[in-house]
Amino acid sequence: MSRYSISDAVFFATSHDKKSKHFKRLAIAYILAKIIFFAVTAAIAFPFMGALMELLSDDLTSEAVQLELGAQISVFSNIQSLFGLLFLPFFLAVMSSFYRWTVNDDWSSKRFGLRFGATELHLFLVYLVVYGLVFLAALLLIIPFSIVISIQFAASDELNSGLILIAFFGSFAIFCFLIWLSVKLSLASALTVRHGDIKIFESFSASKGHFWKLFGSYLFLILIYMVAVLALLIVMAIIVLPFFGIGVAMFGMSPGEADYLMIAALAVIPVVIITIIALLMEFWAYVASAGIGAYFVRWKDGDPVERVAKEFE
C-alpha cells in the first residue's frame, strides 16, 4: 500500500479482508437490529397514525386543530428520539467492531465482535467532541456574521450588490472552513481505536499535508451515495406508488384509521425489500466513511491491508 488511492479508500470497507466475511456479518447484524427497533417504534406510533391523518384532513386553519396537530407531531418526534437513543449503544458497538477489524485486524470468526466497553465509550466521546466542535465552530461563525450582514442590510436604503457579494462569499468561506475542520478531525475515531486511547486533536497532525486526499475520498463517497439514493427513490416510486394508488381507489381519498393497515399490506413485500436495501445503503455509508479513516491510518503507517487475508491462503 505505497500509493494512496481514493477509490481504494472509499471501497476499503467492502474490499478489506473479504475472506473473513466480517463486513457481511456486521451488515446483517445492523440491518436486523434496525428492523427490530423500527418495528417496535412503528408499533408504538401506529395508534397515533389514524388520529394524525384525521387531523390533516380537518381545517388546518383552526387553532384547536393546529394545537392538536402540534401535539401529535411532538409525540412522533419523541418516539423517534427514543428510537435513536436506544439504538445508539448498538451503533457504537458495530462501528467499534468495524474499526477494530479494519484498523487492528482484531476479529473472530466465531462472533460478531459486538460489545460495549472502553473502546465503545472512547468512540462515543470522540463522536461527541468532534461533532460538538464542528457545531460550536458553526455557531461562532454563522451567528456574528449573520448579525453583521443583517445590520448592514437594514441600514442600507437600497439593495446593495456589494453587500450581497460579501454575504455570498462570507457564507461560502464559512462553509469551506467547516468542511476543512470536519476533514481534519475525521481521523479521530480511527486513531482512537488504533492506539487504544482517545485521540482527537492528533487527527490534525496525522492529516497534515493530506487534506486533499481525504477530501477527495469523502467527496467521491458522497457522490456515490447521492446517486444510489436517487436510484432507490426512482425504483421506489415506480414499484410502491401503484400499490398505494390501488389502496386509495379501494378506500377513497379519505381512508379510515383501520384502512391504513390494509393499504400498507398491499405493498408490504416491495416496501420490505426496499427498506432492507435502504438500510444496507445506510450501513455502507457509515462504514465506508469510517473505512476511509481506517485506510488512511494504515496507509500512513505502512501497514499492509491484506495482512489477515493472506493468513487464509
N, C-alpha and C positions, 0 to 999 in steps of 0.2 A: 504494500500500500504506500508507494513512494509519491504518487501524484494524486492530489485531491481532485475528486470527480463529483460534480454537482448531482448528476443522475445517480451515481452510486450512493451518495449521501441520502438522497430523497428515498431511494428504494432499499436502504440498508435494513430497515425493519423487516422486510419480507425476504431479503436475499441472504441475510446473515445466518449461517449455520442451519441450512434447511433440513438436514438430516435429523436434527433434534426435534423438529416439529413443535418447538415451543411457541412460535408465533401462532400456529393454528390452535393450540390448547388455550392460550390466553384469549384468543378471539372468541372461541366457543364459550369460555367462562364469562367473558364480558357480555356477550350477546344474551346468554341465558339469564344472567343476573339482571340485565337491563329489562328484559321481557318480564321477569318476575316482579321487579319493582314497578314497572309500568302497569302491569295487570292489577297489582294491589292498589296503586294510585287511581287507576280508572274505576275500580270497584268502589272506592271511596267517593270519587267525584260523580259517578253516574247518577245517583239520586238527585243531584242538583242540576243535571243537564236539562231535564224537562222543564223545570221552573225557569231556567235561564232562557231557553228557546221561547217559552211563552212570553217572557218579558220583552224579548227582542221583537215579537210580533205585536206588542202593545204600542200605545202612543208614547214614543220616546221623548216627546217634549214635556210630558208630565213630570213634575218634580218628584212625586212619590215613586214613579217608575224609575226615574234616574237614580234615586237613593237606593231602591231595591236592587237595581242593576249593579250599582257600585258595590253593594254588599256581597252579591253573588260572585262578582269578579274577584273581590278580595278573598273569598273562600277558595276559589280556584288557585289564586296566587299563593295562598298559604299552603295548600296541598302540594303545589309544585315545589315550593321552598322546602317542605318537609321531605319530599322525594329526593331533592338534591342533597340535603344533609345526611339522610340515611344511606345514600349511595356513595358519599364521599370516602368513607373508610375503604370500601371495596375498590374504588377507583385508585386510591393511593396504593393499595396492595398490588393491583395489576401493573401500575406504572413502575412500582419498585421492582417487581419480578422482571419486568421487561428490561429495565436499566441494569439490573444485576446480571441478566443473561447477555445483553449486548455489550456492556462495558467491561464486566469482570469475568464473563463466561461462567457465571455461577448459576447452575440449574441442576435439576434432577429429572430423569425420565419417569420417575415414579410419582411425581406430584406436579401440581401447577406452580408451585413456588409462591403461593399466596399466603401472606402472613401480615401481622401488624405489630411491628416492633420499633426499634431505634431508627432503622433506615427509613421506614414509612413516616415516622414522626419528623425526621430530618427533612424529607421531601415536602411534607405539609408546611413546615416552617419556611422552606425555601420558596415554595409557591406563594405563600402569604407575603413574604418580604418582597419578592420580585414584582408581583402584581401590585402590591402596595406602593412600591417605589415608582412604578410607571404611572399609576393612578395619581399619586401625590404630585409627581412632576407635571402631569397634565393639568391638574388643578392650579398649581402655582404659575403656570404659563398662560393658560387659557383665560382664567378669571381676570387678572390685571389687564391683559391685552384687550379683552372684550370691553372692560370698563373704559379704558382709554379711547378705544375706537368709537364706542357709543357716545362718549362726551364730545369727541371731535365731530361726529356726525350731527349731534344735537346743536352744537354751536355754529355749524355751517348753515348759511341761509339757502344754499342750493346744493344740488348733487355734485360732489367734488370727485372728479375722476382720480385725482392724486390719492385721496383717502381710500377709494375703492381698491386701488393698486396696493396701497400699504396693507389694507385688510387682507387682500388675497395673498400677497407674498408673506405677510406675517403669519397667517394661518398655515400656509404651506411650510414655512420654516419650523413652526411648532410641530407639525405633523412629521416632518423629516427627523427632527430631534427625538421624538418619541419612538420612531422606528429604529433609529440608531441605538437608543437606550435599550429597547427591547432585544435587539440582536446582540448587543454587548453583554446582556445579562442572561442570554439564552443557554449558556453552557453551565449555569449554576447547578442544575439538577444532576447532569451527567458527572460533573466534577465531585459533587457531594457523594454520590454512590461510588465513584471511582476511589476516593480517598477515605470513605467511611466516616467523614466528618462534614459539617456544614461549610460549604464553600460558595459564597455568593459574589463578593467583590473580586475574588480570584478570577472570575469569568472575564473581567476587563483585561487582565494581563494575558490570559490564555488566548483570547481572541485578537490580541494586538497584531495588527498587520494582516489580519484575515477577515476583515469585516465584509468585503465584497464576496468572498467565498460563501460565508454564512448567509448573507442577504440574498444572494442568487439562489441558494438552496431553498430557503424559505419561500421566496417568490415563486420558484418553479413548483413547489408543493402546493401553494395557494392556487395557482393557475390550474393545476391538475384537479384539485378538489372542486373548484368552481365549475369546471367543465363536467365533472362527474355528477355534481348536484343538479346542474341544468339538465343533463341527460335523464337523470332519475325523475325529475319533475315532469318532463315531457312524457316519459313512459307511464308515469302515474296518472297523468291527465288522460292519456289515451286508453288506459286499461280500466281505471277505477271509476271515472266520472260517469260512464254509461250505466254502471250499476246503481249509482245514486239517482240518475235520471229515471231509471225504472222504478225506484222506490218512491220518487216524487209523483210519478204517474199513477202509482198504486194508491198512495195515501193523500195525494193532493199537495198543494203548495204549503199547507199548514198542518203537517202531521202531528198527531198527539204524542204525549210522552211515551206511551207504550209502543208507538210505531218506530221510534228511532232505533231500537234494538233490531227490529225487522229489517230496516233499511241497511244498517251496518252488516247484518248477517248475509245480505245479498252479495256483498263484496269482501267477505271475510278472508277468502283464500288469497286473492290478489293483494289485499291490504297486508296480510301476514307476510307474504313473500317480499313485498316492497319494504315493509318495516324491517325485516331481517337484513335486506340489502343496505338500507339506510344506516342501520346500527353497525354493520360491517364497515361501511364507509366512514362512519364517525370514529370507530375504533382505529381504523387505519390512519386517519388524520392525526389522532392523538399520538400514536406510536411512531408514525413517520416523522412528525415534528421532533419527538424525543430521539428518534433514531439519527437525525441529523447531528444532534449534540453528541451522541454516543460515537458515531462515525468520526466526527472531528477530533474528539478526545483520543481515540485510538490512533487516528492518522497522525496527530501531533506527537504522540508518544512513540510512534513507530511500531505499534502493536499489531501483529498480523491478524487480519479479520477472520481468516479461515482456520485459526489455530485449533478450535474444538472440532470443526468438521473433519479435519484430517485424522483425528483420532478414530473416526468411524471407518476410514478407508483401509 
